[in-house]
Amino acid sequence: MGKIDNFMEKITGKRRAIFLIVIILICIVAIGLGIYSQYFYQYSDTDPLMLGIHLGTAKTSEEYAELKANFLNLFTNELHINSESVRVDKVETDQSVVFTGYNIVNEDEAYYDVDLSLPYLNIDTEVAAEINAEIEEFNQTAASIMRTSSQYTIYNVSYVAYINENIISIVIKENSKYGNNSERVRIKTYCYDISSDSEISLSDLIKLKETDEETVQENINETIQTAYENSQAIANEYGTEVVRNPEDDMYDIKNTEDYFLTDDGYVYIIYDYGEETETNEIDTIIF
C-alpha cells in the first residue's frame, strides 16, 4: 500500500480530481458490462469478449452427435439473429434482413403436393441479387411441377437463416419425390459477409473458429470413413445406391460447397447425395 499512498500524495488539485473521475468511470463501465453480460447478453457463457461474432463452445462427441441428429429439424422458415445491430441498405425497408419471399402451398390429388417457403436476402447489392436469383430457381421448379407434372410429385422446400454479427447464413432444404421413385434430399447454403458484400469461403470460417484446415480435414475424413464403412455394410446386406468413396476430392475443404455458421457459433459442413442419385442420405460435420 506504501507505493499507492505515495502515488496519491503526489497527485494534487485538479489532477487528483481527474484521476478519481477516471477511476469512477472505469468502475461504472465495468459494472455495466458485468450486469449486461449476466442478465441480458444471451451468449455471455460462450463469448469470452462479450462482443463480436459468437464462436460457440467445444462439445462432447455425444453433444455433436445430437446436433447432427437434429439437423433436419432446423428448417423452420425463420431467421435467428446474434447481433446487436445489422446495418444494410434494404430492398424492402419494412422487412427483416432475411424474410420469406416465396410461399406456396398447393395440392392436386392427381398430380402434385407442393409446400415451398423460400428466403429472400433483403440487401440492395449485386451479390445479394445474384444469391436471390439462384434461390428463385427453386420457385421455378415448383412452378414447372404444377404446370407439367405427369406423375404424382411431392415437392417440399424449407429454409433456416442465421445472422452472427456481420455474417448471414442461409440454408435451404429441398425434398422431392417423383412418382414411385425414392425420396431425394438436397441442401443448398449461402454464407454472406455484410461488411465486404461477398460470399465467405469455408477456409474463412475455419479461421474465424480459431482452428486450422488440417484439423477440420481430419474431422471430415473420419466422418466420411465411418459413413463409408456403415453404408458398405448395409450395401452388402441389403443393397444401397449410396456407397461413399472416401478418396473422392469432393470432401476436400477447397471443393466443399455447402457450409454455414449458426447464430450460436457452430460451423456445419454438409455433404448431400441427392444431386447425383435418388436418396435422402446426408453427411454432416460440425465444429
N, C-alpha and C positions, 0 to 999 in steps of 0.2 A: 504493500500500500504506500510505502515511502515515495516511490517514483511517481505514483499518481498524484499524491499530495503535493510533491514538489512541482509537478507539471501544472496543477491547478493554481498554485500560488503565483506562477509566472504569468498566468492569464488574468488580466485586469480590465476593468472598464468595459467598453463595447465588445472587445474580443471575447471576454468571458460570457457575455450575453449571447453573442452569435454562436459560440461553441455549444452552449446549453440548448439553444433553439434547434441547432442541427441534430444534437443527440436526441432531443424530444421528437423531432420529425422522423428520424430513423426508427425510433421505437414505435411510433404511431403506424408507419408503413408496415413494419414487421408484424405488428399485432393484427393489422388489417388483412395482410396476406394470410396469416395463420387462421383467422376466422373464416375467410373466404374459402381457403382450401379445405378446412374442416367441415364446413356446413353447406357450401354452395357449389364448389367445383367437383363435378361428378367423377373426374378422373384423377383425383388427388392421390389415390392409393397406388397408382402406377405411373404417374408422370412426375419424375423427380424434379423437374424445373418448374412445375406448375404452369408452364406456358408452352405454346407451340404445339407441334404435332405430337399426338399421343402415340407411344410406341408399343404399348402392351407389355405384359409380363410373361416370363417363361412359364410354361405349364408342364405338368407331368404328362407322360405318354398316354395315360388314361384320359386326361382332360383334352388333349389334342384329338384323341380318338372320338370323344364325344362331340367336339366341334365338327369333325368330318362327318359323323353320322347325322348331324343336324343341318348339313349344308343345304339340302333341297328344301328345307323349311324356311330358309332366309327370304324367299321371294314373295314378299307381301305387298309389292307395288307401293313402297314407301321410301322416303328419304330420311336417313339418320345422320345427325349433324354433331360433330365435336369441333366447334369453332365459336369464338366469342363474337366474330362478325365476318360476314362474307361480302366483299365489295366487288361487284361486277356490273357491267353495263348489260341490262336485261333486254331481251326482245319483248317479252310480256311483263310489263312493270308490276302488275298486280299479282304475279305468280312467284312461287319459290324458284330457287336456282335450278332444281330438277323437279318436274311435275309430270303427271300422266298426260301425255299429249294425244294418245290414241287409246280408245277404249271400245272394244267390240264384243258383244255377247249375242251370238246369233246361232240358231239351230234349225236345220231342215232334217226331219227324221229320216229322210231317204238318202241324204247326200252328205251332210256335214254337221259338225258341232264345233263352233269357233268361240273361243274365250281368250281375248287378247287385251293386254294392257301394256303400253309401251311408254318409256320415259322420253321426255324432251329436255335437252340440255339448254337451259334458258340463259344463254350468254351470247351477246351480239359480236361474235368474231367469226372469221372464216374457218378456223379449226373446228369450232363448235358446230358450225353449219355443216361441215363435212361429216362429223360424227352423227348429227341428226339425219343426214341423207342416208347413211348406212343403216341406221336404226329403222328408218322408214321402209326399208326393204322387207322387213317382217310384215308390215301392214300390207304391202303389195302381194306377198304370198297369201295372206288371209283373203284378200280380195279375189285373187285368182281361184282359190279353193271354192269360194262362194259362187263364183261365176261358172266354172267349168268342171267341177268335180264330177266324175262318172262313177265313183265308188265312195262308200261312206268313209269320211275322213274326220279324224279328231285332230284339232289344231289348237293348242293352248300355249300362250306366251305370257310370261310374267317377268317382273324385274325387282331389283332392290338397288338402292343408291346410297352412297356414303359420302360425307364431307368430313375430312380430317384436316383441319386448318385450311391450307390452300390446295389440297388435293381432293379431286372429285373422282370417285369410282362408280361406274355404272355396270351392273351385271344383269344380263338377260338370259332367261332360260326358255328354250323352245322345246315343247313336247309335241310330237306328231305321230300319227298312226294312220296309214293309208290302207283301207280295206282289211284283208286278213294278214297283212304284214306285221312284223313286230314293232313295238314302240321304239321311236328314235328320240334321243335327247341330245340337244346341242347347247353349249354355253358360249356366250359372246360377252367379252368385257371391254370396257374403255376406262383408261386411267389418265386423268387430265389435270395439268398443273395450271391453276388460275393465274399465278404470278407471271409465268413465262408464256402463257397461251400455247401450250404444246402438250402432246401426249407423253407420258412418263414411261420409261423402259423398266423392265424387271430389275436390271442392274442398278437403276436409281433407287428403287425401293429396297434393295438389299443393302445399299449404303445407308439409306435412311434408317433401317433397322439395326444399324451398327453391327452387322455381321459381314461375312465375305462370301464370294461366289463359290469358293471351294466347299465351304460348309453346306451351303444350300444345295449345291450339285450332289453332294453325298447324300443329303436327305432325299432328293428326288430319286437318285439311283436306287437307294434302299427301298423306297416306297414302290417303285415300278418293279423291282426284282421280286418283292413279296407278292405283288399283284400278278406278276407273270407266273410265279410258281403256283399260286392258288388257281388261276384261270387254266393253267395247263392240267392240273389235277382234275378240274371239272370237265375239261375237254376230253380227257382220256376216258372218263366215266360216262359222261352224258352228251358230249359234243357241245361246242360253243363257237360262235362266229368271231369272238374277240380273244385272241391269244397275243399278249403284248410281246414286242421284241425289245428287250432292254438295251440293245445296241443301236436302236433307231435314233438318229440325230434329232428327231422331234423333241426329245427330252433334254437336249442341251439348253442351258439358260438362254443363250443367244437366239435360239429358234423358238422359244416358248412364247406363245401369242396371248394366252388368256391368264390374267392375274389381276388382283385388285387389293386395295387397302381398306380395311373396315374402319368405322369411326372409333372403335376401341383398340385400334393399333395392331391388328394382325394382317399379315400378307397371306393371301390364298393363291396357290398356283393350281390351275385346273387343266386336266387333260381329258377331253371327251372323245368318244369314238363314233359319235353319231353322224359325223360328216362323211365317213367312209362306208359305214355299214349300218344296218338297222339294229341299233342297240341302245340301251339306256345306261350302259356302264360308264362310270366316271372315276378317274383317279384324282385325289385331292392331296395337296401338300400344304401345310400351314406352319408358319413360323412368326 
